[in-house]
C-alpha cells in the first residue's frame, strides 16, 4: 500500500512541475480531427489552436499538433510526437508592446510529463519588415529536427501604421 501512495505522490509532483513549467498565453481551441480510433480513452488526434502573441498586438499564431490518446493520453502520461505546424497572420493593427530578442520563445508547452517541450520562437527580420515564427520541440537529451516556419510582414492595418518602436536592438541586429 505504501508504494501506491508513493506512486500517486510522484504523479502529483510530475503533474505540478509540468503545469508550472509551461509559459505563455493559454490557447484558443479551434478544433481537432481524429487520426486513430482508440477503444479505451480518447482517440489520437491533430489539435488546432490559436494564440495571440503576448508581446505583439495584431499577430495571431495558429498551430496544429499531434496529440496521443488512449489510456496514457487520458491521464496525461503520453509523450506526444514532434509533429507540429505553424501559420502566422496579421489580425489587427500591429503594435510591439515589449522588446524581445531574436529566437525568444513566444510560448512553450509540455509534450511529455517531464522531458519534452514544444516551442514557438519569434524573430524579427528587419530588412524584410517581417515577424518570423518557428515551431520546434526539444527533449532533455535529444531534440527533433522537425520544424515549421511562418512569417507575417508588418503592414498597415487600414490607415494605422505598425508601431515597431519597441523592437529592441537585439532583435533588430542581424545574427552573428
GIWO-V755310 format. One record per helix or strand. SS is the DSSP state (@ for helix, = for strand). FROM is the first residue (numbers start at 1). TO is the last residue. If there is no record, write none. Layout:
ss: (SS;SS)
from: (FROM;FROM)
to: (TO;TO)
//
This chain:
ss: (@;=;=;=;=;@;=;=;=;@;=;=;=;=;=;@)
from: (2;28;42;44;56;70;84;104;116;126;130;147;157;160;163;169)
to: (21;36;42;52;67;75;96;110;125;128;139;153;157;160;163;172)
//
